[in-house]
């Protein structure tokens, strides 16, 4: 059976829909301006926090548009904070990968992109060939728009990997790690002070969250497709378990915080947490109908998440 066809709604009609569900709108003109600029669909995407139940889809009594918009703004602000720090990690990954592979395999494209440098598994040959083809394509296309690659091509006739990584996407570099020989994966993991198996899981998760941040999708309740392994931070924070599985910090936003704790330098992580906690406090002050604990639960954050700085 086909779903009902959606029709265009004017700003006034959008307001009436929200009001019919029990949302209090104190300033219709201001609300319409926000809906016009931010998009009704994306703002209303935060409504589940304020719903009485999933079935009746009515807002909790007393819920205001200001509260709904406060969560929208909170998500935008923490998205920017996460994105900024993922860019730091991205640069670290690219630099460390380029350093390790260049030193071992050479600085010319035909050296560091030689299929023999990667996992020797007939079942994964297509994966290796496809990724190398995508890397060459990104270097060729994106390289023509990057000052450093243009300089190396014009002056030396080739692009070393430490320059090429600048024009490769985080997703490509994440995939690159998956097809490296185990010994190369181990060496790169050592530079991050984690083990190889952790990075094999961490990189795809970070790439997923990075793309979500770049496209301004809803972040705070996003779940990755993969779970990180249990860490000492789960135990030290005494995160509760259900059926012997930790309920927070596995594939949610707090899992990203745990990854950043391990991969960022100490000072960078301290600054990250300071900015993050500031935004949580701002939101807590703006909420009236629901508690900040409800938002934290939706994010996968334990109440004592702030202790991460001291662990």
Buried (B, 14 or more C-beta within 10 A) or exposed (E): EEEEEEEEEEBEEBBEEBBEBBBBBEEEEEBBEBBEEBEBEBBBBBBEBBBBEEEEEBBBEEBBBBBBBBBBBBBBBBBBBBBBBBBBBBEBBBBBBBBBBBEBBBBBBEBBBEEEBBBEEEEBEEBBEEBBEBBEEBBEEBBEEBEBBEEBBEEEEBBBBBBBBBBBBBBBBBBBBBBBBEEBBBBBBEBBEBEBEBBBBBBBBBBBBBBBBEEBBBBBBBEBEBBBEBBEBBEEBEBEEEEEEBBBBBBBBBBBBBBBBBBBEEEBBBBBBEBBEEBBEEBBEBBEBBEBEEBBBBBBBBEEBBBBBEE
